[in-house]
């Protein structure tokens, strides 16, 4: 899916120095997975009125490095509705990056896809206050 095709929900996060896990200011992919979980929670609140639970990822790909100072936008959508399950798809894009040795940042002309994933969340029927396709 093209970056321009996404609609809400979306979160934008600045990656801080405290998020760095590896040499060279590189951020652990688990941080991006945390953001996917945050978007999943929002999707479930919108669709079911409950936070639900993440059951499993069936695909995760890390496609470009993420460093301290980068701004990441994370998008998600529900692709299938079951009785209690919600299949979801996520993409994370780098949209702003620091300029080396300058101390500033640049908005990227074209966002860089840094990760994508799909998985399944569950909302028990007794917790579903509303079911709305998003």
C-alpha positions in Angstrom: 0.0 0.0 0.0 1.3 3.4 -0.9 2.1 5.9 1.9 -0.5 8.4 0.4 -3.3 5.8 0.7 -3.3 5.6 4.5 -5.9 7.3 6.6 -6.2 7.4 10.4 -5.4 5.9 12.9 -1.8 7.0 12.8 0.8 7.8 15.4 3.9 10.0 14.9 6.8 9.4 17.2 10.3 11.0 17.5 12.9 8.4 18.3 14.9 9.6 21.3 18.4 8.8 22.3 17.0 6.6 25.1 15.5 4.4 22.4 18.9 3.6 21.0 19.9 -0.1 21.5 22.8 -0.6 19.2 26.0 1.2 18.1 25.6 4.0 15.6 22.4 5.2 17.2 20.4 2.3 15.8 17.0 1.5 17.3 15.9 -2.1 18.1 13.1 -3.4 15.9 11.2 -4.2 19.1 10.6 -0.5 19.4 8.7 -0.4 16.1 6.8 -3.5 17.2 5.7 -1.5 20.3 4.3 1.2 18.0 2.4 -1.4 16.0 0.8 -2.6 19.3 -0.2 1.0 20.1 -1.9 1.4 16.7 -3.6 -2.0 17.2 -5.0 -0.9 20.5 -6.4 2.3 19.0 -8.0 0.3 16.1 -9.6 -2.1 18.6 -11.0 0.8 20.7 -12.4 2.4 17.6 -13.9 -0.8 16.3 -15.0 -2.6 19.4 -14.8 -0.2 22.3 -12.2 -2.4 24.0 -8.4 -2.6 23.9 -8.4 -6.3 23.1 -5.3 -8.5 23.1 -2.6 -9.0 20.5 -2.6 -12.8 19.8 0.1 -13.2 17.2 2.1 -11.7 14.4 2.2 -13.7 11.2 4.6 -11.5 9.3 7.2 -8.9 10.4 9.7 -7.2 8.1 12.3 -4.6 9.0 13.2 -2.8 5.8 15.4 0.2 6.7 17.3 1.4 9.8 15.8 3.7 12.4 18.1 6.0 14.4 17.7 8.5 17.2 16.3 11.7 15.9 14.1 10.1 13.2 10.4 10.8 13.2 8.3 7.7 12.5 4.7 7.5 11.4 2.9 4.2 12.0 -0.3 3.3 10.3 -2.6 0.4 10.7 -5.9 -1.0 9.5 -8.1 -3.9 10.2 -8.2 -6.2 7.1 -10.6 -8.9 8.4 -13.3 -9.2 11.1 -14.0 -12.5 12.7 -16.4 -13.2 15.6 -13.7 -12.3 18.1 -10.6 -11.9 15.9 -9.4 -8.9 14.0 -6.7 -9.3 11.4 -4.5 -6.2 11.0 -1.8 -4.8 8.8 0.8 -2.2 9.8 3.4 0.0 8.1 6.0 2.3 9.7 7.6 5.2 7.7 10.5 7.4 8.5 9.3 11.0 7.6 11.9 13.2 9.2 15.6 12.5 9.7 18.4 14.4 11.4 21.0 16.1 9.3 24.5 14.8 10.2 26.9 17.4 11.8 24.3 20.2 11.4 22.1 19.7 14.4 18.9 20.1 12.4 16.4 17.8 10.7 14.9 17.5 7.2 11.4 16.4 6.2 12.1 13.6 3.7 10.8 14.2 0.2 9.5 10.6 0.1 8.8 8.8 3.3 10.9 5.6 3.8 9.1 2.4 4.6 11.1 1.1 7.6 8.9 -1.9 8.7 5.7 -3.7 8.0 3.8 -6.4 9.8 0.5 -8.3 10.0 -1.1 -10.1 12.9 -4.3 -11.0 14.7 -5.9 -9.4 17.8 -8.7 -10.8 19.8 -11.6 -9.0 21.5 -13.7 -11.5 23.6 -17.4 -11.2 22.7 -18.3 -10.0 26.2 -15.9 -7.1 25.9 -17.3 -6.0 22.5 -19.3 -2.9 23.2 -19.7 -2.0 19.6 -18.5 -3.5 16.3 -17.7 -0.9 13.7 -15.7 -1.6 10.5 -12.7 0.7 10.3 
